[in-house]
């Protein structure tokens, strides 16, 4: 399996960023890490190995990007408005820098987003905001409104709300999306949501799926036994959905 390590100084984030590329051709997948995790964790957890047949066959080329959640949503040392600004800088890094690498390494005709846990949020949010760039979005064990208080999972913006927060919470902005052109682009994306039947994010996934159907956006919704919020389950889910 082709494996490449890349590191460069991001002008958008003003820091070094790293990522791993697996594969030589096929559908380009931006694979977002879980909460506070790193770009190498999917490899360490055996999730890349679970995709090895598709990767080696040239069906998938996986770009495991790094996370800066510790500097954005989980940075309690700064005001929430600073957290969302840092997230938007990360978004620019993805759109301008990571996408540039994908276009260098891949023909770019089929790009998808995917992620588990917090990575699912990033995958779905990016695809819903820029649907013309992507053909597919996969959210596994995801949370799609970070302002909700769900069990032990707190509102990551501490009650702070503004337009930037709103337009980065898919469960919020999709409910009020009426632009026919944008909706048409979203309808062209293959959207897959998967979550455990006892996962605290189950109701949020059901809500997002329903919102999409209400907007005429087809999507697949899969529930798994138990919590299913662990690498053990993600190793099974990844080759089925990605």
Phi, psi and omega in degrees: 000130176293130180225126181231138175253132179232140177215133175207164178278118181279123178288336178283325183258348181056045177197162175291141175231145182236156173201165176239142175243131177239127179105169185239345181194180178101195179297127179277125183244119169275111187253109184273138181286167179285181184306120177062014182271181185239170184294341183263356186292322179297326175291314181296328182275359179083009182284323174296320178299326179292340178260005190301322181297315179294324180291312182292332178282357180080017179274330183229143168232112190258126178253101181274100183276164178270168180248151169235028182304330178292343178259349182243261188297330183258016179266091182285354181277353180235160180294148181308327179295329177288325179298314182289328176295320179294321176299319180293329173294321176297320177300318178295322175302316180295311186290323185264323188258310179292317179298325177298318177296319179300317180294333176285322187267344190217155180289347173073012180284340181216104179241134178231161175245148179205156177183160177244144179058235180299331177297330178294321176304309182299318182296312182289317181299314181296317181292323180288329180281329183229059188296336180291346181269342191233149179258340187206148176219128183238121177244117182246123179057042189265164176235122191247006169219101185283358178266355178282151168258114184233103180059237179278356183263114187271167172296117185283355177247009174051040178085352180286135179222135169205184184297323182292321176297311182305314184279014172234016175242097185309322181293342178267304188287332179294330181297332183248020180276117182235358180291113185299321181294315180292319178298322178299320178295317180297322181294341179277352181271137170280117184247127180233127175241133178222137185202153178285151184289342175246011176294135178299343179268006182304310184297325177294323176293318178298318180297315180296317178300316179296318178302316181297315179298322179298331178269008180074024181257109179297144176203154176259135179233121183236132174251143180243157179297152174062202181285322177055027183251053184214155177306328179305318179280321182296330176297330177277322183288319187306308182291341179281324190250329182281000000 
